[in-house]
Amino acid sequence: MLDRTGVKHTEMKQLNIFDDISPHKLHRKDDPETSKEAAYSVPLSKRRAFVLNLIEEAGAKGITIREMTKQFPDMSSSSITSRPNELEKLELIFYAGDKRDGSRIIRHIKHKTNPQ
């Protein structure tokens, strides 16, 4: 069905940053039991929101995964390193292609400029 602008709308479920991913999707069948236990114990939506907040606080200069893990050495690195991929799929962050100290710089979507 077309709307007034002539754009076709599809039935798509909007992803929410606060929706948790099903734990069975966070481990492989042949993973050790400890990995499976961890998949069922981690509140991913809180981790995702935490990382998004770090990226947003970095402003237009952005932040790298290395910088985030350095800021929070007591947090397991995997709690931070997997979240940008999820946030990028949700179109909340982006990579412009630039790097700092060999790591890709991540920016909040509000800092993305649209070419005219």
C-alpha positions in Angstrom: 0.0 0.0 0.0 1.3 3.5 -0.9 0.9 6.5 1.4 0.3 10.1 0.3 4.0 10.5 -0.5 4.1 7.5 -2.8 6.3 5.5 -0.4 5.4 1.8 0.0 5.1 0.8 3.7 6.0 -2.7 4.8 5.0 -4.5 7.9 8.2 -4.3 9.9 8.6 -4.7 13.6 10.6 -1.8 15.1 13.6 -2.9 17.1 13.9 -1.4 20.6 17.3 -0.8 22.3 15.7 -2.1 25.5 14.5 -5.4 24.1 16.6 -8.2 25.2 17.9 -10.7 22.6 16.8 -14.3 23.3 19.6 -16.0 25.3 19.6 -19.0 22.9 20.8 -16.7 20.2 23.9 -15.7 22.3 25.7 -19.0 22.3 26.4 -21.9 19.9 25.3 -25.4 20.5 28.9 -26.6 21.0 30.0 -23.8 23.4 31.1 -24.7 26.8 28.5 -24.8 29.5 29.9 -21.6 31.1 29.2 -19.7 27.9 25.6 -21.0 27.9 25.1 -20.0 31.5 26.5 -16.5 30.8 24.1 -16.1 27.9 21.2 -16.7 30.2 22.4 -14.4 33.0 23.4 -11.1 31.2 20.9 -8.3 30.9 21.8 -7.2 27.4 19.5 -4.3 27.2 21.3 -2.6 30.1 24.7 -3.2 28.5 23.4 -1.9 25.2 22.1 1.3 26.8 25.3 1.7 28.8 27.5 1.6 25.6 25.1 3.8 23.7 25.4 6.4 26.5 29.2 6.2 26.3 29.0 6.8 22.5 26.6 9.7 22.9 28.7 11.3 25.6 31.7 11.2 23.3 30.0 13.7 21.1 31.0 14.5 17.5 34.6 13.3 18.1 33.3 9.8 18.7 34.9 7.0 20.7 36.6 3.7 19.9 36.0 0.3 21.4 39.5 0.4 22.8 38.8 3.7 24.5 35.6 2.3 26.0 37.3 -0.8 27.4 40.1 1.3 28.8 37.7 3.5 30.6 36.1 0.5 32.3 38.8 -2.1 32.9 36.8 -3.9 35.6 34.0 -4.7 33.1 34.5 -7.7 30.8 35.5 -6.5 27.4 32.9 -8.6 25.7 30.2 -6.7 27.5 31.4 -3.6 25.6 32.8 -5.0 22.3 29.6 -6.7 21.1 27.2 -3.9 21.7 28.3 -1.5 18.8 27.3 -4.1 16.3 23.9 -4.4 17.8 23.6 -0.6 18.0 24.6 -0.2 14.4 21.9 -2.7 13.3 19.4 -0.6 15.3 20.7 2.5 13.4 21.6 4.3 16.6 25.3 4.7 15.8 27.5 4.8 12.7 31.1 4.4 11.5 32.3 7.2 9.2 35.3 5.2 8.2 37.9 7.2 10.2 40.2 5.6 12.8 42.0 6.7 15.9 45.0 4.7 17.1 44.1 2.0 14.6 40.5 1.6 15.9 37.4 2.6 14.1 35.6 5.6 15.6 32.0 5.1 16.6 29.6 8.1 16.7 26.0 8.5 17.8 23.6 8.8 14.8 22.7 12.4 15.7 26.2 13.4 14.6 25.7 11.9 11.1 25.5 14.6 8.4 23.3 13.9 5.4 24.9 14.9 2.1 22.7 17.3 0.1 
